[in-house]
Amino acid sequence: MSTPVPIELSVPEPPYRHWRPAVVMVLIGSLITIVPIIATIPFLPPFGLLALLAWRLFRSNALPAWAAAPLGLFDDLVSGQPLGSAMLLWSLCLIALDVLDTRLVQRDFWQDWLIATAAVALCLALGRVFAGMLPAYVDGPLLIQTALSGLLFPAMTRLCAWQYRRSASR
């Protein structure tokens, strides 16, 4: 009689294991706004939104669509924007990306870059509307902030790829 071969049963990975690096990067990106930088115009891009878009465009399963609401709430609490503005805008961005994924068969990096820059520009413009003070002249600084966000998106995507490789090797 032969001896039975032991079977190793693998423990399934929890579904949130892939979300951890993305959530941590978005939270850290949102926390960058509390760094005391003295400037006459707001030039810092929304790093939390950039990280969210970079993760979503880099790995479509990195964050579920509902994750934008709690991450946006955290960003609202930290950045001082009206409560609910980032929750709404970030959720709309992820829903729009989901719809775009169903429409586009294949995307390359240039399209991702354009999509992320347009999403950041839309979020910054609508955030200005939510914050009020419409007679205030902030269109120039808003354009600078949007352009800087667009220029930093490839670096944020590269950082997300590095973090993903680092977390997958563990």
Secondary structure, 3 states (H helix, E strand, C coil): CCCCCCCCCCCCCCHHHCCHHHHHHHHHHHHHHHCCCCCCCCCCCCHHHHHHHHHHHHCCCCCCHHHHHHHHHHHHHHHCCCCCHHHHHHHHHHHHHHHHHHHCCCCCHHHHHHHHHHHHHHHHHHHHHHHCCCCCCCHHHHHHHHHHHHHHHHHHHHHHHHHHHHHHCC
